[in-house]
Each structure stands twice: as structure tokens, then as C-alpha cells.
Amino acid sequence: METINKYSKFIPYLYFLAVIAYWFTDVNQSNGITAYPILLFGIPFIWQIIKPNKRLNFTLGITFVCLSSYMIVAYLSDIFNIVNVSNSAKQFMVYGGIFVIANFVMALWMIRNSLKSSF
């Protein structure tokens, strides 16, 4: 149990690294070499795993809470049909909802990590 508690603080960073890796591979299949700047988004998360910094952690957390909040508003507008979307786009709404909630929870987890007395 002690090992789980020791490494659980890295879960949000690994989650966002996995999302960046998926985003990179998806864009790389269609656009080729122009997808490589996407990998630059992973640098702060790798830095947090190697050498944690409370300020960077808090900044990343606040940034992704804001982005996730915007995604929640966009997701809710899709659910309530404020904006018309095609049927094929509606098929992905369940996966999109899971992604939106997961991003928000991971961002809150990063903020919680930065507010703890020992990181």
C-alpha cells in the first residue's frame, strides 16, 4: 500500500503524457512531420515526473482546469443540442464525456498535489 501511495502522485502526468502520445500518433498518420511540435507539450509533464516543481505543477493544474471547464461547456452544449452536430459526431459523445471528465479530474489532482506540503 505504501508503494501505491508513493507513485499515485504521478498518475495525472502519465495520463496527460498518454493523451499527448495518442494525439501525436493520430496527427502523425495524416500530417506526417508537422505533428512533431505536439511532442513539445509533453515536456512539462516529463519534467514534473523527473524533478517536481510546485509552481509548475500549480500552473499546469490551473491551466488544465480552465481548459477542461471550457471542454465541459462545449460538451454540455452538444448534449443540450445548442449547436447542431451530425449523427456520426454524436456517436463519439460518450467517449468525449469520459475524456472531458478525466481531464478535469486529473487537473484537480495536479492542483491537489501542488497544495500538499510535501511533493
C-alpha contacts under 8 A as a table, 3 or more apart, distances in Angstrom:
res1	aa1	res2	aa2	distance
1	M	4	I	5.18
1	M	5	N	6.40
2	E	5	N	5.18
2	E	6	K	6.15
3	T	6	K	4.97
3	T	7	Y	6.32
4	I	7	Y	5.42
4	I	8	S	5.76
5	N	8	S	5.30
5	N	9	K	7.50
6	K	9	K	6.94
7	Y	10	F	5.75
7	Y	11	I	7.52
8	S	11	I	5.53
9	K	12	P	7.16
9	K	113	N	6.75
10	F	13	Y	5.49
10	F	14	L	6.28
10	F	49	I	6.57
11	I	14	L	5.16
11	I	15	Y	6.04
11	I	106	M	7.98
12	P	15	Y	4.99
12	P	16	F	6.28
12	P	106	M	4.97
12	P	107	A	7.19
12	P	109	W	6.78
12	P	110	M	6.47
13	Y	16	F	5.24
13	Y	17	L	6.10
13	Y	45	F	5.33
13	Y	46	I	7.44
13	Y	48	Q	7.41
13	Y	49	I	7.16
14	L	17	L	4.96
14	L	18	A	6.08
14	L	45	F	7.68
15	Y	18	A	5.11
15	Y	19	V	6.30
15	Y	106	M	7.70
16	F	19	V	4.95
16	F	20	I	6.13
16	F	42	G	7.77
16	F	45	F	7.42
17	L	20	I	5.04
17	L	21	A	6.08
17	L	42	G	5.88
17	L	45	F	6.79
17	L	46	I	7.83
18	A	21	A	5.02
18	A	22	Y	6.12
19	V	22	Y	5.11
19	V	23	W	6.04
20	I	23	W	4.99
20	I	24	F	6.00
20	I	38	I	7.14
20	I	39	L	6.89
20	I	41	F	7.18
20	I	42	G	6.58
21	A	24	F	5.06
21	A	25	T	6.21
21	A	39	L	7.44
22	Y	25	T	5.23
22	Y	26	D	6.10
23	W	26	D	5.19
23	W	27	V	6.17
23	W	38	I	7.72
24	F	27	V	5.29
24	F	28	N	5.76
24	F	35	A	6.02
24	F	36	Y	7.13
24	F	38	I	6.01
24	F	39	L	6.80
25	T	28	N	4.93
25	T	29	Q	6.22
26	D	29	Q	5.55
26	D	30	S	7.13
27	V	30	S	5.47
27	V	31	N	5.76
27	V	32	G	7.28
27	V	35	A	5.73
28	N	31	N	5.22
28	N	32	G	4.54
28	N	33	I	6.72
28	N	34	T	7.39
28	N	35	A	5.15
28	N	36	Y	7.66
29	Q	32	G	6.03
31	N	34	T	5.95
31	N	35	A	6.41
32	G	35	A	6.08
33	I	36	Y	5.90
34	T	37	P	6.93
35	A	38	I	5.74
35	A	39	L	7.82
36	Y	39	L	5.59
36	Y	40	L	7.67
37	P	40	L	5.42
37	P	41	F	7.72
38	I	41	F	5.74
38	I	42	G	7.82
39	L	42	G	5.53
39	L	43	I	7.51
40	L	43	I	5.58
41	F	44	P	6.92
41	F	45	F	7.98
42	G	45	F	5.40
42	G	46	I	6.23
43	I	46	I	5.18
43	I	47	W	6.06
44	P	47	W	4.95
44	P	48	Q	6.20
44	P	56	L	7.77
45	F	48	Q	5.05
45	F	49	I	6.47
46	I	49	I	5.17
46	I	50	I	6.27
47	W	50	I	5.16
47	W	51	K	5.66
47	W	52	P	6.75
48	Q	51	K	5.41
48	Q	52	P	4.30
48	Q	53	N	6.41
48	Q	56	L	7.79
48	Q	57	N	7.08
49	I	52	P	6.09
52	P	57	N	7.53
52	P	119	F	7.24
53	N	56	L	5.47
53	N	57	N	6.04
54	K	57	N	4.96
54	K	58	F	6.04
54	K	114	S	5.07
54	K	115	L	7.86
54	K	119	F	7.61
55	R	58	F	5.15
55	R	59	T	6.08
55	R	114	S	7.44
56	L	59	T	5.02
56	L	60	L	6.04
57	N	60	L	5.20
57	N	61	G	6.08
57	N	110	M	6.35
57	N	111	I	6.90
57	N	113	N	7.66
57	N	114	S	5.74
58	F	61	G	4.99
58	F	62	I	6.11
58	F	110	M	6.94
58	F	111	I	5.37
58	F	114	S	5.49
58	F	115	L	7.85
59	T	62	I	5.28
59	T	63	T	6.04
60	L	63	T	5.13
60	L	64	F	6.10
60	L	107	A	7.64
60	L	110	M	7.52
61	G	64	F	5.32
61	G	65	V	6.04
61	G	107	A	4.78
61	G	108	L	6.43
61	G	109	W	7.78
61	G	110	M	5.15
61	G	111	I	4.96
62	I	65	V	5.06
62	I	66	C	6.23
62	I	107	A	7.21
62	I	111	I	7.01
63	T	66	C	5.29
63	T	67	L	6.29
64	F	67	L	4.86
64	F	68	S	5.75
64	F	103	N	7.44
64	F	104	F	7.26
64	F	107	A	5.50
65	V	68	S	5.02
65	V	69	S	5.96
65	V	103	N	7.92
65	V	104	F	5.84
65	V	107	A	5.41
65	V	108	L	6.73
66	C	69	S	5.08
66	C	70	Y	6.31
67	L	70	Y	5.11
67	L	71	M	6.25
68	S	71	M	4.87
68	S	72	I	6.09
68	S	100	V	6.36
68	S	101	I	7.90
68	S	103	N	6.08
68	S	104	F	5.23
69	S	72	I	4.98
69	S	73	V	6.35
69	S	104	F	7.23
70	Y	73	V	5.18
70	Y	74	A	6.29
71	M	74	A	4.97
71	M	75	Y	5.97
71	M	100	V	6.34
72	I	75	Y	4.97
72	I	76	L	6.05
72	I	100	V	6.27
72	I	101	I	7.78
73	V	76	L	5.11
73	V	77	S	6.17
74	A	77	S	5.09
74	A	78	D	6.40
75	Y	78	D	5.12
75	Y	79	I	6.32
75	Y	93	M	7.88
75	Y	96	G	7.65
75	Y	97	G	6.98
75	Y	100	V	7.87
76	L	79	I	4.92
76	L	80	F	6.13
77	S	80	F	5.27
77	S	81	N	5.98
77	S	82	I	5.06
77	S	83	V	6.40
78	D	81	N	5.07
78	D	82	I	6.27
78	D	83	V	6.08
78	D	84	N	7.47
78	D	85	V	7.38
79	I	82	I	7.80
81	N	84	N	5.87
81	N	85	V	7.86
85	V	89	A	6.28
85	V	90	K	6.91
86	S	89	A	5.31
86	S	90	K	6.49
87	N	90	K	5.01
87	N	91	Q	6.53
88	S	91	Q	5.31
88	S	92	F	7.31
89	A	92	F	5.63
89	A	93	M	7.01
90	K	93	M	5.17
91	Q	94	V	7.14
92	F	95	Y	5.40
92	F	96	G	6.02
93	M	96	G	4.80
93	M	97	G	5.95
94	V	97	G	5.10
94	V	98	I	6.40
95	Y	98	I	5.16
95	Y	99	F	6.18
96	G	99	F	4.99
96	G	100	V	6.04
97	G	100	V	5.06
97	G	101	I	6.14
98	I	101	I	5.31
98	I	102	A	5.98
99	F	102	A	5.08
99	F	103	N	6.08
100	V	103	N	5.24
100	V	104	F	6.32
101	I	104	F	5.14
101	I	105	V	6.15
102	A	105	V	5.16
102	A	106	M	6.05
103	N	106	M	5.22
103	N	107	A	6.10
104	F	107	A	5.18
104	F	108	L	6.25
105	V	108	L	5.13
105	V	109	W	6.12
106	M	109	W	4.88
106	M	110	M	6.24
107	A	110	M	5.08
107	A	111	I	6.43
108	L	111	I	5.08
108	L	112	R	6.16
109	W	112	R	4.94
109	W	113	N	6.18
110	M	113	N	5.02
110	M	114	S	6.33
111	I	114	S	5.10
111	I	115	L	6.28
112	R	115	L	5.18
112	R	116	K	6.38
113	N	116	K	5.38
113	N	119	F	6.65
114	S	117	S	7.96
114	S	119	F	7.05
116	K	119	F	6.51
